[in-house]
């Protein structure tokens, strides 16, 4: 068993992750979570162990609490999905801004640009942020399957580098 690859064929564990799904209907039990399992699968393929998925309503306090729980819990990466658009209920970016110590705007812009280029309009309209809180990378993604797939494809090659820098294993 020692030499077997991890989930998704990754040869080396990159770290731990948590998924936060921001969705009023799912948090009230009116709908099932279909996007959390997709994010979990893509994170596993990227070499991360997903500690779990938290579903919260689109309320700034609930989102901030979930992010703080992830940071305090010591995960290397927390990915939020949903609540990144321009509607009055889309408060994920606002809640995230209050948790970040240092934003990483280049990654957020790359996710938006690649999503829009791939036809994921919600990714192009996303106000999602990417940054660091403590030693945790925090990423906001739009909630469509296309935006999640494209956002993760853009993020995945960067994850190991960011986690290595945050853990002090690489010079910045």
N, C-alpha and C positions, 0 to 999 in steps of 0.2 A: 503494500500500500504506500510506502514511503515515496516511491518514484512516480506514482500516478498523478496526472495533471489535476488541477482544481476544476471546478465547474466551468464549462464553456471552453475548456482546453487551455486556460491560462496556466503557465508553468510556475509562476511565482505569485504569491499573495501580495497584492498592493496595499491592502488595508481593509478597514471596516467602513460601511456606509449605512445611512438611514434614508428612507424615502418618506417624504411628507406630501400627501395628496391634499390639495386645497379644493374642496368641493362641498357646497352646502347640501346638495341632494344626497350624496353618499354619507356625509356625516349624520344626516337625519334618518338614514336607513331606507330612503326612498328609491335608491338606485344602488347597483353594485359597482365596486371599484374594478374597472377594467384596465386602467392605466398603470396602477401600482405594480401589478405583476409584470407588465412590459418593462418598466424601468428596472425592476429587480432582475429580470432576465438579462438585460443589457449590461447592468453593473456586474453581474456574475461573469458574463463573457469578457468583461474588461479586467477581471481578476480581483474583484472586491467581494467580500463577504457582506451580505446585507443583513443587518441586525433585525430589521423589520420595516413595516410600513405603518405610518401614523396617518389617519384621516382626520382633518380638521375643517371646520366651516371657514368661509371666507371672512374671517374677523381678525383684525390686526393682533389682538392680544393672544388669540389661540395660535396663530402662526408664529408669533414671537416666542411663545412658551414652547412650542414644538422645536423650534430652532435652538433655543437655549438648552433644552433637554438633550439634543444631539451633541451640542458642544460640550456640555458638562459630562455627558456620557463618554466622551473621548473618541467619537467616530472621526475618521479621516475626511469623510465627504458626506454632506447632506444635500440631497437633490429634492427641491420642491417642484411640484407639478400643478399648474393651475393658478388662477388669480393674477395673471401678469398683464392682462390687457388694459384697455382704456375705460372700461365701464366703472361706474362708481363703486361696485362691489369688488373690483380687482385691486386688492390691497397687499398682495404678497410682496411686491417690490418695496412698498412703504414700510411694511413690517420688517423686511430683511435689512433695509438701510439702517434701522435702529440697532441691529445686532452685529453688523460688520465692523471690524476694526480697520480693515484695509480693503477697499474695492479693487477689483481687477477688471477694469472696463474693456480691455482688449478681448478677453474671452467672451464677455457678454455680447460685444459687437460682432465677433466672429460667429457666434451662435445665431444671432439675428440675421446676419447677412447670408449665411449658408442656408438657413431655413427659408428665407424669402426667395433665394435663388432656386431652391428645390420646390417652390410652390406652396409652402406652408405659410399661408397669409398670417395666421395667428402668431407665428414665430417672428415674422417681420414687424408686427404691431406690438410685440411684447415689450414691456418695460422692465423685464426681468434683469436681475443683478447677478453678478458673480463676485465673490470676494472671500476674505479670510476673517474668521472669528476665532480668536485663540489660535489653536493649531488645526482648525477644521476648515476645509474648503466648502463654501456654501454656493450652490448653483440653483437659480430659478429657471425653470423651463415652462413654456406654454403647454397647454394640456392636450392638444390633438396628438393622435398617434404619429402623424407625420412629423410634427414639431419635436416630439420626444425622440423619435428614431434619428432624425437629422441632428438634433442638439447633442445627443449622446455620441453620434459619429464624429462630431466636431470636438467634443470634450475628451473622448477616450484617449487620444494620443497625448493629451496634456496632463492627464491625471497623475501618472507616475512621477513626472517631473515636479509637479506642484507638491505632491505628498512628500517626496524626497526633500525638497527645500524646506517644507514646514517641519519636518522631523529632524532637520539639521544635518541630513546625510549628504547634501549638496551645497556648494557655495552658491550664493545668489548673484 
